[in-house]
């Protein structure tokens, strides 16, 4: 009985999740196949599939479709990993060491409100329109998000854990490594998930402005030439890849924080 109830609950959850998507697809079909909206403004689902197959076979702007996808994902992950690697320990130190926070905290407080995309013209000027400018841009966005999340994670570590660690003889570096860092992991992983989403949005935005390859470039170029089907394919691919990245880091979070709620 319990197993049947669990399966029924899972089926209901999947139905609820699919109902919104199904409703949007049905509305799309009615508008496009019914002739309510011109194909020049809203191509049909079958037209989008046909254009995707064409792009998969022939590529776009002298690069394969998979190369465009790879370029965007590579830039995103490179900047994101660097941002996590630098932002997490910096945020942990800011949260744990008051003197360090008082010394360098104001610098990050000044930088945090500036949208990273605002740096795009500067980085293009210094680094060109290649991968370096996009990676540095994404690094800044991910770094600031991870710094804030790690700092908040330290401050949200339950005081009872800190006291237990001190009663066990831990102090200084030992307390930091064995109590503060593990206790901050939930906040760090939440920040990493947000930082990855921001990184993906940043790379697409940067490619819209200055790039020679990538999904953002493909969407921008298709918009200039009013290639509406390619535009829709690019937007849909951006959403699909973003969803895959989000589900991947969510799976990693569940593996790392399997002890939560126990």
N, C-alpha and C positions, 0 to 999 in steps of 0.2 A: 504493500500500500504506500509506504513512504517513498519507494523508488518511483512508483507511478505518479505520485504527486509532484515529485521533483522534475520528472520528464514533462509533465503538463505545465508546470511553472516555467520551465525553460522554453517550451514551445510558445507560450503566451508572450514571453519576453521577446523572442525572435519576431513574432507577429507584430508586436507593437513597434519594434525597431524598424521593421520593413514597411510598415503602413505609410509612414511619411514619405519614404523614398518612392514607394509604389504610387502614391497620390501625385507626387511631382511628375513622375514619368507619364502617368495617365493624362495629366493636364498638358504636358508637352506634346503628346501624341494628338490630342484633340486640337490644339492650336496649330500644329504644323500640318498634319494630314487633313484636317478639316478646312484648310485654306484660310483660317481666321487671321493668321499672320503670314506675311510673305516669306518664302524660303530665303530671300536675300537678307532677312533680319533674324529669322529663327529657322535654321535647317532642321529637317526631320531626324529622328534617331537613326534611321537607316542611312541617311546621308552622312551623318557623323561617323558611323561605322565604316562606310565605304571610304571616306577620306582618311580615317585612321589606317586602314589597310594600305592605301596608296602611300601614305607617309612611311609606314613600316617597310614597304618594299623599295621606295624610291628616295626616301629621306627628304630633307628640307634645307634649302640654302647651302648646298654643297656638303652637308653633313647628314649622317643617318639619324633617324629619330632616336635611336638608342644612344647615340653620341650626345644628343641634346639633353636627354634624361641623365646620362652619366655625368656630364659636366656640371649640371645643377646640383645633383646629389653629392658629387665629390667636393664642390665648393662649400656646400652646407656642412657636411660632416667634418671637413678639415677645420673650418672656423669654429664649429661647435666643440670639437674635441679639444682644441687649443684653449677655447674659452672656459671649458669645464676644468681643464688641468690647471689653469692659472687662477680662475675665479673662486674655485672651491676652497683651496688652502688659504687664500687671502681673506675670504669671508669668515672662515673658521677662526683665523687669527684676530680679525676685527671684533668678532663676538666674544672671544675668550680673553683677549688682552686689552684692557681699557687704555693703556698708554699708546698702544699701536693705533687704536681707534681714534684717539684724540689727535694723533700726529697726522695720519693720512686719510682719516674718514672724511674730512671736509672736501678733499679733492674729489672723491667719488660722489659725494653729495652734489657737487657742482656738475659733474659729468652725467649723472643719472638722468636728469630731466631732458637732456639733449637727445632727440631722436637719432639713432645711429644712421638712418638714411640721409640725414643732413650732411654727413661726412663724405658722401659719395663723390661730389665734384672735387673735393680736396684729394681724395685717394686716387681718383682717376688722373688728376694732374700729377701727383707724385709717382704713382705706380703703373699708370696706363690702364687700358681696358681689359687686360688679361685676368688670369685667376687671382693674382696677388691682391688686387684692390678689393675684390669681392670677399676673399678669405679674411682679410684684415677687418673689413666692415662687419662681417658675421662674428668674428672673434670679439670685437668690442661689445656687440649686442649680447652675445652669450656670456661673456665675462661679467658684465654688470648684473645680469639676471642671476647668475650663479653666486656672485659675491653677496648680493642681497639675501638670497635664499639660505646660503650657508650661515651668514651672520644671524639671521632670524632663527635658524635651526638651533644654533648654540644657545640662544637666549630662551628657547622654548624647551630645553632639556629640563625634565622635572627636577626640582631641587632635592627631592628625596634620593634620586640616583647620585647626585653630586655628594650629598652627605654620606651615603653608603660607601662611595668610593673613598672618601676621606677617612671614614672610620676603618676601612680596610687597609689603611696605610698608604694610599695613593696620594700623590701631590705633584704639582707642576706638570711635567711632560707625561708622567704616567697617568694622571687623571685625565689629561687632554686626549691621549691616545685610546685609553681603555673605557672611558665613560663619555666624554664630550663628543668625540667623533661618531661612535655608534649611535648615541642618542640624537645626533643631528641628522642622521641619514634620511628619515622621512621628509624633512624639510628640503634636504639637498635633492632628493629624487623628484619631489614635486617641482622644484625649481628647474631641474634638468629637463623635465617634460615641457615646461613652459618655454625654456630657452631654446629647445629644439624646434618648437613651433615658430618661435620668433625668428630663428635662424633661417628656416625654410621661407618664411615670408620676406625676409631681408634679401635673400639671394634672388628671388624672383623680382623684387622691386629694383634691385641693382641691375639685373639683366635687362629690365625694361628701359633703363636709362643708358647704359653703356655696356655692350657686350657683342660678341660675334657668334656666340653659340649659347645654348641653354634654353630651357622652356620659357623663361621670361623673354628672351630675345625672340623666340619663335612667335609668341603671342603679340609682342610689340610689332614685329615685322608684318605679321598677318593683318593686324589692325590698320597699319599704314596703307596696305594694298587692298583693304576691305575684303580679305579672304576669310569670310565668315565661318566657313566649315573648319579651316585650320585653326582659327581663333578658338572655336568651341572645343576642338580636340586638345589644344594646349591647356585650356582652363580645366578641362576634365582630368587631364593627366596630372596637373599640378595638385588637384584635390586628391587624386588616388595616391600619388607618391607621398603627399603629406600625411594621409591617413595611415599608410604603411609605416612611415617613420614613427608616428605617434603610437601605433599599436606595438611596435617593436620595443620602444623605451618603456611602455607600460608593462610589457612582459618581463623586461629586465627588472623593473621596480618590484614586481610581484615576487620574483625569484630572490632578490636581495632582502626584501622586507617580509619574507614568509612568516616571520614570527609575530607580525603585528596582529593584534586582536586575540592573541592566545593568552 
